[in-house]
């Protein structure tokens, strides 16, 4: 028998009014805690891998192999399917048509399983060609020929036969995650539609635990292949933690490959633009693999690790706030309450900027001690730390743009417009590629890991993201009649002043500490940074210095 309290809560939460207030605050807190926990475990994961492999050939091969399953998953399922399936599934529930909802779920899961399995088998067969295309770009782009001088000497871009063979093996092991994550991602949508958040949130951390197990337990026995099997284990844990909740929701599994099942067509229509958008994101990562393949060994590892650090901060700052505000924006747009929509969106933009601006400065001035504290042990060398910190500083410059995108994209989705963010993102991708070609020529020293040209790739992404966010801002402002620009810009100038003051104090602290242990430098730097920024923000009259902590911790 189902819990009557849970049923009562479910009916309330399916009404538009329940998308704001205390329930939304509690959901936001769960999401934020999940991002923090997953981020911490993600850093532990990176530290465990770094200690085992450093910034070398084996881990580069693992990262290159991992990109292909990620690309397949994000194109077929990923955020595209979740964002398309959940509203359609919720519509059936809101109409008290549980039978139709589960019929839809059964059909989508069945179709998704068949498609992902087919893609996995095809990719398994084509793995040698795919790996050669990624690691030997002259096969894909004949215009980039050795000695042509168009970009740089492509003789340096040749991956070794050993690395190619290793990448093929790892890719084939991890292809199973495409199928597993496809099903698991859909279950996350089902649970969230029923206002169940903690299991999907915990799934993120369990995935990291699987990889950590692979790095610490399996790798000593199986080498880097153990890391790949740990990834498969993490995917299974991601799926497994969600399964026990389904019987309590009255789940009725009815396998069906009938695309005419009510709701399936609508899901497919909504997925279209998001699939294209996910493809654009993954292409940006493949571009990084493309360019780093011709650089010093460890360049891809340094760039990837730096991006993970920046993305960890983004998850806590941008994605958690974006997830929290999205239901409210959707409700206000449905009501056509544009003054309240503008106020809510403006408040979200100010909040995310208030957090992202000091985080940007903090990551820049504390990049090296943070990387050293997290990763410099085992096979991870001081040179790898310096190179990763070098890339992190340029990625950090784009944190504000990335954080704004988390809010602005959801604002468009709330308006039932999925095409505008995708088209703008496509333009940003092309700009990113152009900037990659240009900036790797002028930034860094070829052949160096500590100051390599790969930092140009990080800066290119940061600049392209800033342009993307700015473009969406201008389009949205025109569409809804303003974004409280005056209040937003007033916050930007004051928060920037407080962040710069914070940065100066941290640099002074680092100089005073001299050769102190990295734990002391990073710990004191972070503590001083937080205290200094909030203190300066209060002195400058920033209301967010009081409002943001209250919004994060609010219970009612």
Secondary structure, 3 states (H helix, E strand, C coil): CCCHHHHHHHHHHCCHHHHCCHHHHHHHHHHHHHHHHHHHHHHHHHHHHHHHHCCCHHHHHHHHHHHHHHHHHHHHCHHHHHHHHHHHHHHHHHCCCHHHHHHHHHHHHHHHHHHHHHHHHHHHHHHHHHHHHHHCHHHCCCCCCCCCCCCCCHHHHCCCHHHHHHHHHHHHHHCHHHHHHHHHHHHHHHHHHCCCCHHHHHHHHHHHHHHHHHHHHHHHHHCHHHHHHHHHHHHHHHHHHHHHHHHHCCCCCCCCCCCCCCCHHHHHHHHHHHHHHHHHHHHHHHHHHHHHCCCCCCHHHHHHHHHHHHHHHHHHHHHHHHHHHHHHHHHHHHHCCHHHHHHHHHHHHHHHHHHHHHHHHHHHHCHHHHHHHHHCCCCCCHHHHHHHHHHHHHHHCCHHHHHHHHHHHHHHHHCCCCHHHHHHHHHHHHHHHHHHHHHHHHCCCCCCCCCCCCHHHHHHHHHHHHHHHHHHHHHHHHHHCCCCHHHHHHHHHHHHHHHHHHHHHHHHHHHHHCCCCHHHHHHHHHHHHHHHHHHHHHHCCCCHHHHHHHHHHCCC
